[in-house]
Amino acid sequence: MPLRTIHRLYEFPPEERSVLTFSDPTKITIASRSGGVALRKDSAGDYPVEAGITVATEAFNPQALRQWTGVMPIVTHVSVDNVQVTTAQYKANDGTDDYYWDGGAWAVAGAGDWNTLDELEANFPTFPVASKTLVLIVNLATSDKRYTPTLHTITVGFTANVTSFVEEYVYDALVAALKANIRPAADWSVLWATTGTDYDFSAYEFDNGMAIDEIIEAYDADGDPTYTTDLFSAYDTGTKVLTLSGSVSAGTRVMFRFIPTIIVAASTHQDFDELAHLPALVLRSYTETFEGGSPAREKLISHATGIGKSTRSPRRVRYEVPVDIYVDRAVPIARIAEALEEFAVTSPILTTPGIGAKVRIDMLEGASLYARPDEDGVLRGVTRFAVCSCQKWFFATTDERGISLVVVNPAPA
């Protein structure tokens, strides 16, 4: 089983504010310039000194998870006259309940149950993995209203069963995102079967093999040729019945706007495509480009013992992926091409399902159109996507020892 040791780094720049959960945003926030989570000053310039002020990370849900290997929060504290006046405490959530280490096991935590940094780091490798979900909760506090602790980063280590990074980034992430997000509208018309408000599509077959996911508009094409008055009332995806807001006479041509089912598939060669229906998005190939690497090591060091593990930094690559668009001539290919463009512009960050990695997608080229001479009535368009900042964790972990105390012995005078 190809287990990989992977590190997830939580950073807290200002733009990440929306993915965090604050117990009270008036008392804890991300520093607007420097980043990092800190207590928030009130109108008098004082930090809050009460208990129970927390921040929770966004949920981390790597489906290929096998075991947590370690955790390392970095928090800056303040001391006054050699007495530390700031504190940080921790809990972990599995997507359902808050947990803390009770001295012998991970137990469901009450409001006052927290762990110290040493307790969290020492016992985190045994945190349950059944739900494959992790949320870290940090309680920041100060006893001196002039100072705040600052949470800078949290590094989480885990092992995951990764059979292929290409599958993780291209097929499992990009293909799934295209299936979920590319939903352009198409137009079609039918002759209304019987006078009334309903039309049953359960036995209806398009002459180009299209299928209906959802109907969103409907118009009387004979009486309202400019499509001014939308007659759509409802579409039942179970019974396949379209209901209009008013009765239409039998034989009336009704134009309806719908979301077609789009096939998204990977294929080795266009000549082997046997698509059940149109429209379809087909990923024919990919090109991997090396973006960078480093001999530096990613570390998880215990603050209490100075002992931990490290692994060499991952290789970083990008994948360029041609995406073919196959459509019937009656369906404007531009709608799908622009839906792809809108998706890349408005949702540029994907989270992969297996290891929960965040990658960026770019649409490198708009659609170029090509005829398919062997398939009458089919248009083929080609776009090109890039999946960027993909990390490939190849290297094994090694034992590590950090510097826990520096003692300076000045030379004798």
PyMOL commands that set and color helices and strands:
alter all, ss='L'
color gray80, all
select helices_A, chain A and resi 14-19+117-126+165-181+270-272+333-346
alter helices_A, ss='H'
color red, helices_A
select strands_A, chain A and resi 3-11+21-22+28-30+37-39+54-56+65-76+79-80+83-84+86-93+98-101+106-108+135-142+150-161+186-191+196-200+212-220+232-236+241-248+253-260+263-266+280-283+287-292+297-301+307-312+315-328+349-351+358-371+378-392+397-401
alter strands_A, ss='S'
color yellow, strands_A
deselect
rebuild
show_as cartoon
